[in-house]
């Protein structure tokens, strides 16, 4: 168990954290990607809802 924590601490010291500008750019990329995915899902939902509404009118 002690060996595990020694390895854990050794690995933790090797972590390279991004600087402020990298963090801002990567965070912005994630937010933009999430918004794009949300817009795509919203669009697909609207199209399927409209298609189902048309099918209900026919049947």
PDB file of N, CA, C, O and CB in Angstrom:
ATOM      1  N   UNK A   1       0.822  -1.192   0.000  1.00  0.00           N
ATOM      2  CA  UNK A   1       0.000   0.000   0.000  1.00  0.00           C
ATOM      3  C   UNK A   1       0.868   1.259   0.000  1.00  0.00           C
ATOM      4  O   UNK A   1       0.553   2.244  -0.667  1.00  0.00           O
ATOM      5  CB  UNK A   1      -0.937  -0.004   1.207  1.00  0.00           C
ATOM      6  N   UNK A   2       1.952   1.212   0.748  1.00  0.00           N
ATOM      7  CA  UNK A   2       2.867   2.349   0.806  1.00  0.00           C
ATOM      8  C   UNK A   2       3.501   2.569  -0.566  1.00  0.00           C
ATOM      9  O   UNK A   2       3.687   3.706  -0.999  1.00  0.00           O
ATOM     10  CB  UNK A   2       3.961   2.123   1.884  1.00  0.00           C
ATOM     11  N   UNK A   3       3.825   1.486  -1.232  1.00  0.00           N
ATOM     12  CA  UNK A   3       4.431   1.580  -2.567  1.00  0.00           C
ATOM     13  C   UNK A   3       3.479   2.256  -3.554  1.00  0.00           C
ATOM     14  O   UNK A   3       3.902   3.041  -4.402  1.00  0.00           O
ATOM     15  CB  UNK A   3       4.819   0.178  -3.081  1.00  0.00           C
ATOM     16  N   UNK A   4       2.209   1.944  -3.433  1.00  0.00           N
ATOM     17  CA  UNK A   4       1.211   2.566  -4.308  1.00  0.00           C
ATOM     18  C   UNK A   4       1.228   4.079  -4.145  1.00  0.00           C
ATOM     19  O   UNK A   4       1.247   4.809  -5.137  1.00  0.00           O
ATOM     20  CB  UNK A   4      -0.196   2.014  -4.008  1.00  0.00           C
ATOM     21  N   UNK A   5       1.220   4.558  -2.905  1.00  0.00           N
ATOM     22  CA  UNK A   5       1.205   5.999  -2.667  1.00  0.00           C
ATOM     23  C   UNK A   5       2.522   6.664  -3.084  1.00  0.00           C
ATOM     24  O   UNK A   5       2.521   7.813  -3.526  1.00  0.00           O
ATOM     25  CB  UNK A   5       0.927   6.278  -1.195  1.00  0.00           C
ATOM     26  N   UNK A   6       3.624   5.958  -2.948  1.00  0.00           N
ATOM     27  CA  UNK A   6       4.896   6.500  -3.429  1.00  0.00           C
ATOM     28  C   UNK A   6       4.848   6.683  -4.943  1.00  0.00           C
ATOM     29  O   UNK A   6       5.272   7.713  -5.467  1.00  0.00           O
ATOM     30  CB  UNK A   6       6.070   5.573  -3.035  1.00  0.00           C
ATOM     31  N   UNK A   7       4.327   5.671  -5.643  1.00  0.00           N
ATOM     32  CA  UNK A   7       4.190   5.776  -7.102  1.00  0.00           C
ATOM     33  C   UNK A   7       3.217   6.884  -7.479  1.00  0.00           C
ATOM     34  O   UNK A   7       3.441   7.621  -8.439  1.00  0.00           O
ATOM     35  CB  UNK A   7       3.719   4.439  -7.697  1.00  0.00           C
ATOM     36  N   UNK A   8       2.144   6.991  -6.722  1.00  0.00           N
ATOM     37  CA  UNK A   8       1.145   8.027  -6.991  1.00  0.00           C
ATOM     38  C   UNK A   8       1.751   9.423  -6.855  1.00  0.00           C
ATOM     39  O   UNK A   8       1.526  10.286  -7.703  1.00  0.00           O
ATOM     40  CB  UNK A   8      -0.053   7.877  -6.039  1.00  0.00           C
ATOM     41  N   UNK A   9       2.504   9.637  -5.812  1.00  0.00           N
ATOM     42  CA  UNK A   9       3.139  10.943  -5.591  1.00  0.00           C
ATOM     43  C   UNK A   9       4.176  11.217  -6.677  1.00  0.00           C
ATOM     44  O   UNK A   9       4.286  12.343  -7.161  1.00  0.00           O
ATOM     45  CB  UNK A   9       3.802  11.001  -4.190  1.00  0.00           C
ATOM     46  N   UNK A  10       4.930  10.197  -7.060  1.00  0.00           N
ATOM     47  CA  UNK A  10       5.934  10.374  -8.116  1.00  0.00           C
ATOM     48  C   UNK A  10       5.264  10.746  -9.438  1.00  0.00           C
ATOM     49  O   UNK A  10       5.753  11.624 -10.150  1.00  0.00           O
ATOM     50  CB  UNK A  10       6.774   9.087  -8.288  1.00  0.00           C
ATOM     51  N   UNK A  11       4.165  10.098  -9.770  1.00  0.00           N
ATOM     52  CA  UNK A  11       3.441  10.418 -11.004  1.00  0.00           C
ATOM     53  C   UNK A  11       2.809  11.804 -10.923  1.00  0.00           C
ATOM     54  O   UNK A  11       2.755  12.522 -11.922  1.00  0.00           O
ATOM     55  CB  UNK A  11       2.359   9.363 -11.281  1.00  0.00           C
ATOM     56  N   UNK A  12       2.337  12.177  -9.756  1.00  0.00           N
ATOM     57  CA  UNK A  12       1.709  13.489  -9.588  1.00  0.00           C
ATOM     58  C   UNK A  12       2.699  14.620  -9.818  1.00  0.00           C
ATOM     59  O   UNK A  12       2.317  15.695 -10.281  1.00  0.00           O
ATOM     60  CB  UNK A  12       1.103  13.611  -8.196  1.00  0.00           C
ATOM     61  N   UNK A  13       3.947  14.392  -9.505  1.00  0.00           N
ATOM     62  CA  UNK A  13       4.968  15.428  -9.700  1.00  0.00           C
ATOM     63  C   UNK A  13       5.312  15.619 -11.177  1.00  0.00           C
ATOM     64  O   UNK A  13       5.875  16.648 -11.549  1.00  0.00           O
ATOM     65  CB  UNK A  13       6.233  15.073  -8.918  1.00  0.00           C
ATOM     66  N   UNK A  14       4.980  14.641 -12.022  1.00  0.00           N
ATOM     67  CA  UNK A  14       5.282  14.730 -13.453  1.00  0.00           C
ATOM     68  C   UNK A  14       4.171  15.397 -14.257  1.00  0.00           C
ATOM     69  O   UNK A  14       4.319  15.583 -15.464  1.00  0.00           O
ATOM     70  CB  UNK A  14       5.539  13.353 -14.006  1.00  0.00           C
ATOM     71  N   UNK A  15       3.078  15.757 -13.622  1.00  0.00           N
ATOM     72  CA  UNK A  15       1.963  16.387 -14.331  1.00  0.00           C
ATOM     73  C   UNK A  15       2.395  17.755 -14.841  1.00  0.00           C
ATOM     74  O   UNK A  15       2.983  18.551 -14.109  1.00  0.00           O
ATOM     75  CB  UNK A  15       0.718  16.516 -13.412  1.00  0.00           C
ATOM     76  N   UNK A  16       2.094  18.012 -16.103  1.00  0.00           N
ATOM     77  CA  UNK A  16       2.387  19.315 -16.702  1.00  0.00           C
ATOM     78  C   UNK A  16       1.062  20.049 -16.857  1.00  0.00           C
ATOM     79  O   UNK A  16       0.214  19.653 -17.656  1.00  0.00           O
ATOM     80  CB  UNK A  16       3.131  19.170 -18.090  1.00  0.00           C
ATOM     81  N   UNK A  17       0.891  21.113 -16.094  1.00  0.00           N
ATOM     82  CA  UNK A  17      -0.344  21.877 -16.142  1.00  0.00           C
ATOM     83  C   UNK A  17      -0.259  22.923 -17.240  1.00  0.00           C
ATOM     84  O   UNK A  17       0.808  23.494 -17.468  1.00  0.00           O
ATOM     85  CB  UNK A  17      -0.631  22.537 -14.786  1.00  0.00           C
ATOM     86  N   UNK A  18      -1.375  23.186 -17.928  1.00  0.00           N
ATOM     87  CA  UNK A  18      -1.346  24.212 -18.982  1.00  0.00           C
ATOM     88  C   UNK A  18      -1.220  25.604 -18.376  1.00  0.00           C
ATOM     89  O   UNK A  18      -1.655  25.852 -17.251  1.00  0.00           O
ATOM     90  CB  UNK A  18      -2.615  24.129 -19.858  1.00  0.00           C
ATOM     91  N   UNK A  19      -0.609  26.515 -19.155  1.00  0.00           N
ATOM     92  CA  UNK A  19      -0.542  27.890 -18.668  1.00  0.00           C
ATOM     93  C   UNK A  19      -1.896  28.564 -18.913  1.00  0.00           C
ATOM     94  O   UNK A  19      -2.811  27.952 -19.464  1.00  0.00           O
ATOM     95  CB  UNK A  19       0.617  28.683 -19.371  1.00  0.00           C
ATOM     96  N   UNK A  20      -2.010  29.809 -18.504  1.00  0.00           N
ATOM     97  CA  UNK A  20      -3.307  30.486 -18.536  1.00  0.00           C
ATOM     98  C   UNK A  20      -3.859  30.609 -19.952  1.00  0.00           C
ATOM     99  O   UNK A  20      -5.048  30.378 -20.172  1.00  0.00           O
ATOM    100  CB  UNK A  20      -3.189  31.864 -17.915  1.00  0.00           C
ATOM    101  N   UNK A  21      -3.011  30.969 -20.915  1.00  0.00           N
ATOM    102  CA  UNK A  21      -3.500  31.151 -22.286  1.00  0.00           C
ATOM    103  C   UNK A  21      -3.944  29.824 -22.902  1.00  0.00           C
ATOM    104  O   UNK A  21      -4.957  29.776 -23.600  1.00  0.00           O
ATOM    105  CB  UNK A  21      -2.412  31.794 -23.157  1.00  0.00           C
ATOM    106  N   UNK A  22      -3.201  28.753 -22.654  1.00  0.00           N
ATOM    107  CA  UNK A  22      -3.605  27.435 -23.152  1.00  0.00           C
ATOM    108  C   UNK A  22      -4.928  27.005 -22.530  1.00  0.00           C
ATOM    109  O   UNK A  22      -5.793  26.450 -23.208  1.00  0.00           O
ATOM    110  CB  UNK A  22      -2.516  26.387 -22.856  1.00  0.00           C
ATOM    111  N   UNK A  23      -5.076  27.263 -21.246  1.00  0.00           N
ATOM    112  CA  UNK A  23      -6.300  26.892 -20.546  1.00  0.00           C
ATOM    113  C   UNK A  23      -7.506  27.628 -21.113  1.00  0.00           C
ATOM    114  O   UNK A  23      -8.572  27.038 -21.288  1.00  0.00           O
ATOM    115  CB  UNK A  23      -6.165  27.179 -19.056  1.00  0.00           C
ATOM    116  N   UNK A  24      -7.338  28.914 -21.399  1.00  0.00           N
ATOM    117  CA  UNK A  24      -8.434  29.710 -21.955  1.00  0.00           C
ATOM    118  C   UNK A  24      -8.812  29.199 -23.341  1.00  0.00           C
ATOM    119  O   UNK A  24      -9.996  29.055 -23.644  1.00  0.00           O
ATOM    120  CB  UNK A  24      -8.045  31.201 -22.023  1.00  0.00           C
ATOM    121  N   UNK A  25      -7.825  28.926 -24.179  1.00  0.00           N
ATOM    122  CA  UNK A  25      -8.098  28.450 -25.542  1.00  0.00           C
ATOM    123  C   UNK A  25      -8.791  27.093 -25.516  1.00  0.00           C
ATOM    124  O   UNK A  25      -9.771  26.882 -26.231  1.00  0.00           O
ATOM    125  CB  UNK A  25      -6.792  28.360 -26.354  1.00  0.00           C
ATOM    126  N   UNK A  26      -8.295  26.188 -24.710  1.00  0.00           N
ATOM    127  CA  UNK A  26      -8.884  24.851 -24.652  1.00  0.00           C
ATOM    128  C   UNK A  26     -10.285  24.880 -24.056  1.00  0.00           C
ATOM    129  O   UNK A  26     -11.163  24.140 -24.502  1.00  0.00           O
ATOM    130  CB  UNK A  26      -7.995  23.919 -23.838  1.00  0.00           C
ATOM    131  N   UNK A  27     -10.504  25.724 -23.057  1.00  0.00           N
ATOM    132  CA  UNK A  27     -11.838  25.863 -22.482  1.00  0.00           C
ATOM    133  C   UNK A  27     -12.807  26.437 -23.503  1.00  0.00           C
ATOM    134  O   UNK A  27     -13.944  25.979 -23.609  1.00  0.00           O
ATOM    135  CB  UNK A  27     -11.798  26.749 -21.233  1.00  0.00           C
ATOM    136  N   UNK A  28     -12.364  27.436 -24.254  1.00  0.00           N
ATOM    137  CA  UNK A  28     -13.209  28.024 -25.301  1.00  0.00           C
ATOM    138  C   UNK A  28     -13.538  26.982 -26.365  1.00  0.00           C
ATOM    139  O   UNK A  28     -14.669  26.930 -26.849  1.00  0.00           O
ATOM    140  CB  UNK A  28     -12.512  29.245 -25.946  1.00  0.00           C
ATOM    141  N   UNK A  29     -12.569  26.158 -26.734  1.00  0.00           N
ATOM    142  CA  UNK A  29     -12.824  25.102 -27.715  1.00  0.00           C
ATOM    143  C   UNK A  29     -13.888  24.128 -27.228  1.00  0.00           C
ATOM    144  O   UNK A  29     -14.766  23.733 -27.995  1.00  0.00           O
ATOM    145  CB  UNK A  29     -11.538  24.350 -28.025  1.00  0.00           C
ATOM    146  N   UNK A  30     -13.816  23.745 -25.979  1.00  0.00           N
ATOM    147  CA  UNK A  30     -14.800  22.815 -25.426  1.00  0.00           C
ATOM    148  C   UNK A  30     -16.187  23.447 -25.416  1.00  0.00           C
ATOM    149  O   UNK A  30     -17.169  22.794 -25.769  1.00  0.00           O
ATOM    150  CB  UNK A  30     -14.399  22.385 -24.003  1.00  0.00           C
ATOM    151  N   UNK A  31     -16.275  24.711 -25.014  1.00  0.00           N
ATOM    152  CA  UNK A  31     -17.570  25.392 -24.971  1.00  0.00           C
ATOM    153  C   UNK A  31     -18.155  25.516 -26.375  1.00  0.00           C
ATOM    154  O   UNK A  31     -19.343  25.262 -26.576  1.00  0.00           O
ATOM    155  CB  UNK A  31     -17.428  26.785 -24.327  1.00  0.00           C
ATOM    156  N   UNK A  32     -17.331  25.902 -27.346  1.00  0.00           N
ATOM    157  CA  UNK A  32     -17.809  26.035 -28.728  1.00  0.00           C
ATOM    158  C   UNK A  32     -18.272  24.682 -29.268  1.00  0.00           C
ATOM    159  O   UNK A  32     -19.323  24.596 -29.903  1.00  0.00           O
ATOM    160  CB  UNK A  32     -16.699  26.618 -29.633  1.00  0.00           C
ATOM    161  N   UNK A  33     -17.503  23.639 -29.021  1.00  0.00           N
ATOM    162  CA  UNK A  33     -17.882  22.308 -29.484  1.00  0.00           C
ATOM    163  C   UNK A  33     -19.196  21.865 -28.847  1.00  0.00           C
ATOM    164  O   UNK A  33     -20.056  21.305 -29.527  1.00  0.00           O
ATOM    165  CB  UNK A  33     -16.774  21.297 -29.170  1.00  0.00           C
ATOM    166  N   UNK A  34     -19.356  22.112 -27.551  1.00  0.00           N
ATOM    167  CA  UNK A  34     -20.597  21.740 -26.866  1.00  0.00           C
ATOM    168  C   UNK A  34     -21.786  22.504 -27.439  1.00  0.00           C
ATOM    169  O   UNK A  34     -22.865  21.935 -27.600  1.00  0.00           O
ATOM    170  CB  UNK A  34     -20.479  22.004 -25.358  1.00  0.00           C
ATOM    171  N   UNK A  35     -21.600  23.783 -27.747  1.00  0.00           N
ATOM    172  CA  UNK A  35     -22.682  24.568 -28.346  1.00  0.00           C
ATOM    173  C   UNK A  35     -23.048  24.044 -29.731  1.00  0.00           C
ATOM    174  O   UNK A  35     -24.228  23.969 -30.074  1.00  0.00           O
ATOM    175  CB  UNK A  35     -22.284  26.042 -28.434  1.00  0.00           C
ATOM    176  N   UNK A  36     -22.050  23.684 -30.526  1.00  0.00           N
ATOM    177  CA  UNK A  36     -22.319  23.142 -31.858  1.00  0.00           C
ATOM    178  C   UNK A  36     -23.103  21.836 -31.759  1.00  0.00           C
ATOM    179  O   UNK A  36     -24.070  21.635 -32.494  1.00  0.00           O
ATOM    180  CB  UNK A  36     -21.003  22.916 -32.627  1.00  0.00           C
ATOM    181  N   UNK A  37     -22.696  20.957 -30.863  1.00  0.00           N
ATOM    182  CA  UNK A  37     -23.406  19.693 -30.676  1.00  0.00           C
ATOM    183  C   UNK A  37     -24.834  19.950 -30.199  1.00  0.00           C
ATOM    184  O   UNK A  37     -25.766  19.290 -30.659  1.00  0.00           O
ATOM    185  CB  UNK A  37     -22.657  18.793 -29.669  1.00  0.00           C
ATOM    186  N   UNK A  38     -25.015  20.900 -29.283  1.00  0.00           N
ATOM    187  CA  UNK A  38     -26.355  21.221 -28.793  1.00  0.00           C
ATOM    188  C   UNK A  38     -27.238  21.751 -29.916  1.00  0.00           C
ATOM    189  O   UNK A  38     -28.416  21.405 -29.994  1.00  0.00           O
ATOM    190  CB  UNK A  38     -26.277  22.245 -27.658  1.00  0.00           C
ATOM    191  N   UNK A  39     -26.679  22.586 -30.784  1.00  0.00           N
ATOM    192  CA  UNK A  39     -27.451  23.126 -31.912  1.00  0.00           C
ATOM    193  C   UNK A  39     -27.836  22.007 -32.878  1.00  0.00           C
ATOM    194  O   UNK A  39     -28.962  21.978 -33.374  1.00  0.00           O
ATOM    195  CB  UNK A  39     -26.642  24.218 -32.654  1.00  0.00           C
ATOM    196  N   UNK A  40     -26.915  21.095 -33.144  1.00  0.00           N
ATOM    197  CA  UNK A  40     -27.214  19.968 -34.033  1.00  0.00           C
ATOM    198  C   UNK A  40     -28.322  19.103 -33.444  1.00  0.00           C
ATOM    199  O   UNK A  40     -29.255  18.726 -34.153  1.00  0.00           O
ATOM    200  CB  UNK A  40     -25.951  19.118 -34.279  1.00  0.00           C
ATOM    201  N   UNK A  41     -28.229  18.785 -32.161  1.00  0.00           N
ATOM    202  CA  UNK A  41     -29.255  17.964 -31.518  1.00  0.00           C
ATOM    203  C   UNK A  41     -30.595  18.686 -31.517  1.00  0.00           C
ATOM    204  O   UNK A  41     -31.627  18.063 -31.766  1.00  0.00           O
ATOM    205  CB  UNK A  41     -28.842  17.609 -30.080  1.00  0.00           C
ATOM    206  N   UNK A  42     -30.600  19.986 -31.243  1.00  0.00           N
ATOM    207  CA  UNK A  42     -31.836  20.765 -31.278  1.00  0.00           C
ATOM    208  C   UNK A  42     -32.445  20.730 -32.675  1.00  0.00           C
ATOM    209  O   UNK A  42     -33.654  20.554 -32.820  1.00  0.00           O
ATOM    210  CB  UNK A  42     -31.574  22.220 -30.843  1.00  0.00           C
ATOM    211  N   UNK A  43     -31.615  20.897 -33.705  1.00  0.00           N
ATOM    212  CA  UNK A  43     -32.105  20.864 -35.081  1.00  0.00           C
ATOM    213  C   UNK A  43     -32.697  19.514 -35.443  1.00  0.00           C
ATOM    214  O   UNK A  43     -33.761  19.443 -36.058  1.00  0.00           O
ATOM    215  CB  UNK A  43     -30.988  21.203 -36.040  1.00  0.00           C
ATOM    216  N   UNK A  44     -32.013  18.447 -35.064  1.00  0.00           N
ATOM    217  CA  UNK A  44     -32.536  17.110 -35.346  1.00  0.00           C
ATOM    218  C   UNK A  44     -33.849  16.878 -34.614  1.00  0.00           C
ATOM    219  O   UNK A  44     -34.772  16.291 -35.178  1.00  0.00           O
ATOM    220  CB  UNK A  44     -31.516  16.039 -34.949  1.00  0.00           C
ATOM    221  N   UNK A  45     -33.946  17.324 -33.380  1.00  0.00           N
ATOM    222  CA  UNK A  45     -35.176  17.182 -32.608  1.00  0.00           C
ATOM    223  C   UNK A  45     -36.316  17.940 -33.276  1.00  0.00           C
ATOM    224  O   UNK A  45     -37.435  17.432 -33.355  1.00  0.00           O
ATOM    225  CB  UNK A  45     -34.973  17.685 -31.170  1.00  0.00           C
ATOM    226  N   UNK A  46     -36.043  19.144 -33.755  1.00  0.00           N
ATOM    227  CA  UNK A  46     -37.077  19.942 -34.417  1.00  0.00           C
ATOM    228  C   UNK A  46     -37.540  19.263 -35.702  1.00  0.00           C
ATOM    229  O   UNK A  46     -38.738  19.225 -35.984  1.00  0.00           O
ATOM    230  CB  UNK A  46     -36.556  21.358 -34.721  1.00  0.00           C
ATOM    231  N   UNK A  47     -36.608  18.730 -36.480  1.00  0.00           N
ATOM    232  CA  UNK A  47     -36.969  18.053 -37.733  1.00  0.00           C
ATOM    233  C   UNK A  47     -37.799  16.808 -37.451  1.00  0.00           C
ATOM    234  O   UNK A  47     -38.822  16.590 -38.101  1.00  0.00           O
ATOM    235  CB  UNK A  47     -35.705  17.676 -38.531  1.00  0.00           C
ATOM    236  N   UNK A  48     -37.375  15.991 -36.492  1.00  0.00           N
ATOM    237  CA  UNK A  48     -38.126  14.778 -36.174  1.00  0.00           C
ATOM    238  C   UNK A  48     -39.502  15.106 -35.601  1.00  0.00           C
ATOM    239  O   UNK A  48     -40.478  14.420 -35.906  1.00  0.00           O
ATOM    240  CB  UNK A  48     -37.343  13.917 -35.186  1.00  0.00           C
ATOM    241  N   UNK A  49     -39.589  16.134 -34.786  1.00  0.00           N
ATOM    242  CA  UNK A  49     -40.887  16.537 -34.241  1.00  0.00           C
ATOM    243  C   UNK A  49     -41.823  16.978 -35.357  1.00  0.00           C
ATOM    244  O   UNK A  49     -43.001  16.623 -35.363  1.00  0.00           O
ATOM    245  CB  UNK A  49     -40.717  17.670 -33.213  1.00  0.00           C
ATOM    246  N   UNK A  50     -41.300  17.747 -36.296  1.00  0.00           N
ATOM    247  CA  UNK A  50     -42.111  18.204 -37.426  1.00  0.00           C
ATOM    248  C   UNK A  50     -42.545  17.016 -38.287  1.00  0.00           C
ATOM    249  O   UNK A  50     -43.694  16.958 -38.727  1.00  0.00           O
ATOM    250  CB  UNK A  50     -41.324  19.225 -38.280  1.00  0.00           C
ATOM    251  N   UNK A  51     -41.633  16.068 -38.528  1.00  0.00           N
ATOM    252  CA  UNK A  51     -41.963  14.885 -39.328  1.00  0.00           C
ATOM    253  C   UNK A  51     -43.037  14.048 -38.643  1.00  0.00           C
ATOM    254  O   UNK A  51     -43.958  13.565 -39.302  1.00  0.00           O
ATOM    255  CB  UNK A  51     -40.707  14.033 -39.573  1.00  0.00           C
ATOM    256  N   UNK A  52     -42.930  13.873 -37.341  1.00  0.00           N
ATOM    257  CA  UNK A  52     -43.950  13.114 -36.616  1.00  0.00           C
ATOM    258  C   UNK A  52     -45.292  13.830 -36.636  1.00  0.00           C
ATOM    259  O   UNK A  52     -46.338  13.187 -36.729  1.00  0.00           O
ATOM    260  CB  UNK A  52     -43.510  12.875 -35.174  1.00  0.00           C
ATOM    261  N   UNK A  53     -45.271  15.134 -36.550  1.00  0.00           N
ATOM    262  CA  UNK A  53     -46.501  15.910 -36.616  1.00  0.00           C
ATOM    263  C   UNK A  53     -47.170  15.724 -37.981  1.00  0.00           C
ATOM    264  O   UNK A  53     -48.390  15.579 -38.058  1.00  0.00           O
ATOM    265  CB  UNK A  53     -46.214  17.403 -36.352  1.00  0.00           C
ATOM    266  N   UNK A  54     -46.386  15.726 -39.043  1.00  0.00           N
ATOM    267  CA  UNK A  54     -46.940  15.490 -40.382  1.00  0.00           C
ATOM    268  C   UNK A  54     -47.513  14.082 -40.502  1.00  0.00           C
ATOM    269  O   UNK A  54     -48.574  13.893 -41.098  1.00  0.00           O
ATOM    270  CB  UNK A  54     -45.862  15.709 -41.454  1.00  0.00           C
ATOM    271  N   UNK A  55     -46.826  13.100 -39.944  1.00  0.00           N
ATOM    272  CA  UNK A  55     -47.323  11.722 -39.985  1.00  0.00           C
ATOM    273  C   UNK A  55     -48.637  11.585 -39.225  1.00  0.00           C
ATOM    274  O   UNK A  55     -49.531  10.861 -39.663  1.00  0.00           O
ATOM    275  CB  UNK A  55     -46.281  10.762 -39.403  1.00  0.00           C
ATOM    276  N   UNK A  56     -48.763  12.261 -38.109  1.00  0.00           N
ATOM    277  CA  UNK A  56     -50.009  12.192 -37.332  1.00  0.00           C
ATOM    278  C   UNK A  56     -51.170  12.807 -38.099  1.00  0.00           C
ATOM    279  O   UNK A  56     -52.305  12.345 -37.982  1.00  0.00           O
ATOM    280  CB  UNK A  56     -49.840  12.903 -35.982  1.00  0.00           C
ATOM    281  N   UNK A  57     -50.899  13.840 -38.879  1.00  0.00           N
ATOM    282  CA  UNK A  57     -51.956  14.465 -39.671  1.00  0.00           C
ATOM    283  C   UNK A  57     -52.403  13.548 -40.802  1.00  0.00           C
ATOM    284  O   UNK A  57     -53.583  13.528 -41.154  1.00  0.00           O
ATOM    285  CB  UNK A  57     -51.480  15.808 -40.237  1.00  0.00           C
ATOM    286  N   UNK A  58     -51.473  12.789 -41.374  1.00  0.00           N
ATOM    287  CA  UNK A  58     -51.803  11.882 -42.472  1.00  0.00           C
ATOM    288  C   UNK A  58     -52.589  10.691 -41.950  1.00  0.00           C
ATOM    289  O   UNK A  58     -53.547  10.256 -42.589  1.00  0.00           O
ATOM    290  CB  UNK A  58     -50.527  11.407 -43.190  1.00  0.00           C
ATOM    291  N   UNK A  59     -52.207  10.170 -40.822  1.00  0.00           N
ATOM    292  CA  UNK A  59     -52.846   8.975 -40.255  1.00  0.00           C
ATOM    293  C   UNK A  59     -54.003   9.348 -39.444  1.00  0.00           C
ATOM    294  O   UNK A  59     -54.670   8.478 -38.884  1.00  0.00           O
ATOM    295  CB  UNK A  59     -51.896   8.176 -39.426  1.00  0.00           C
TER     296      UNK A  59
END
